[in-house]
Amino acid sequence: MLPNPSMVLPVLLAASAVFAFSFLAWMVLPHHRRDIRPLPDERPLMDAIAAMEVEPGLYMFPNCEDPADYRSEAFIARYRRGPWGTLTVRPSQPKFGVNLAVSMALYLLVAAGTAWVVSASLPETPTVGAVFVPALVIGLLAYGVGPLCGASFLGKPLRFMLTDLFDATVSAGLNAIVLALLWPGG
């Protein structure tokens, strides 16, 4: 995927910088501390989900199986009454090692994809700015725009979307800075 073998180290370092920032953003810095809150009493909800034998997946409520039922009086009454929400049921206990590995793989994919796209648009001896600007735009699209679309549809709070957008901007900037500074021939 990389246009030049000398891009391997810049891509690895760009992805590593984003990974390190992501860790700091969620584990050390204070801006995400209020994003995900506990329920006042989660036990009744957890018991209800277990009793219903809900399969792993993403759920919205109120909802119905058949789209024709959206017009029914019963659904309309449930919809007006609320509550409204989304629920993710995992197949097993979260495996943070696996989640971290998948995150790193995605950061590598973004860095490698960025390097590939940027390389197609550069002169033979690019300047730092010639690499930085398109790399930043690609990073903002990869880290920010897609997640925001899903977040708004699933009803994530504005604060959550804004902190994610902040993280996306920093991640895109780190990706672009590392690639621009370490770009071969630049």
N, C-alpha and C positions, 0 to 999 in steps of 0.2 A: 504494500500500500504506500510505503514511503518512496518518494521520487529519488531519494539519494540516501545511501547507507549512512552518510555522515549526519543524517537527521535523527538517528536512533537516540543518541544521548540528549539532544534538545527536547525530543518528545518525551523521553523518560523523566527528565527533570521538570518539564512543564506539568506533566500529570502528577508528579510527586509534590510539586508546589501547591497544586489545587487540592490534592489529598490532605496535605498538612493543614492548609487553611480550613478545609471542611471539618477536620478534627477539632481545630481550635474554635471554629464557629459554634459547633454543637456542644463541645465539652468544657471549654474554658471561658469564652467570651459570654457576656450576659444577654445578648440580644435575642436568643432563642428560648430563654428560660420560661417565658410565659406563653410560648406558642402551643404547646401540647399540655393540657391540664388534666388532672385526674377527676373522675366523677365524684360527687359528694359521697356516694355509697355505691360502689361498682358491683358488689356481690349480687344483688337482685338481677341486674342486667346479665352478668356472667352466668348466673344460674339459669335464666330464661333462655339464653343462647344455647347452653349445653342441653337443656331439656328439649328444645326444638330440634336438636341435632342438625344445626345449620352447617352446611358443607362449606369448606374454604372458598372464599371469593369476595367480591365487592358487591355490596348491597346498598340500595337507596330506599328510603321510606319516607312517606307512604309510597307504595308502588303496587303494580299488579302484573300478573303473568301475561294476560291477553291485552294488547293495546285497545281493543274495543271496550274493555272495562273502564278505561279512563273516563268515559262519558257517563258511567253509572252513578246513581245518586249515592250509593254506599262509598264509592271511591272519592267522589267530590266532597262528601262530608268528612271523611278521614283526612283528606288533603287540607281542607279549611281548618280542621281542628288541630292538626299537627300532633306531636312534634315532627320536624323534618330533619333528615340527616342521612349520613352515609356511614357504612360500617364495613370494615375490612376484617374478615375472619381468616386467620393464617392456618395453614395445615399443621403446623407444629410450633413449638416454642421458637422465638427468633434466634437465629444463629449469627451472632454479630461478626464472627470471623468471616463467614460466607458473605454477609452484607458488605463488609469492608473490602473483600476481594472483588466483588461485583462492582462496587463504586470505583475502585482503582481501575478496573478493566474499562469502565465507561469513560473515566478521565483520560486513559490512554487512547481510546477511540476518538475522543474529541480532539486531543492534541495531534494525533496522527492525521485525522481528517482535515484539521485546520492546516497542518503543514502541507498536505497534498493539494488542497485548494489554493492556498497562498502561492505555492511553488509554480502553479500554472499561470499566475498573473505577474510574476516578477521579471525585472530585467536581469541580465546576466550577473551584474554586481549590484545587488540591492542595498538600499540604505536601511537603517533600523526602522525608520518611519514607514518605508514601503512595505515592510513585513508587519509592523505593529498594527497599523490601521485595519487592514483586512482581517488579520488574526483576531483583533478585538471584536470586530463586527460578527465574525463567525462564532466566537466564544459567547457573545451576548445572545445570539440566536440559539445556540446549543444549550447553554446553561439557564437562560432566562425565559425566552418566549414560549417554548413548548410546555415547560412546567406551569407557567402562569395560565395557559389555556385550560389545562386539566384542573388546576386549583380553583379557578373561578367556576367551572362547571360543577365541581364536586362540593362547592359551598365552603371552601376554606375561608377563614376570616381574613379580612383585609390586612391585619397586622401580620399574619403568617405569610401572606403573599408578598408584603413589603420586605420582611426580613429575608425571604427567599430571593427576592430581586436584588437586595443588597449583596447577599452571598454570590449570586450569579454574576453581578458586576465585578466583584473582587476576583472571583474565579476566572472570569474572562480576561481581566486585566493581568492577572498572574500568568495565565497561559500565553497571552500575547507578549508580555515583557520577556519571559524566558525564551520563547521562540525567536523574538526579534533580536535579543542580545546574543544568542548562540547560533544564529542562522549561518550556515556555511557560506563563506565568500562575502559576508556582509560587513 
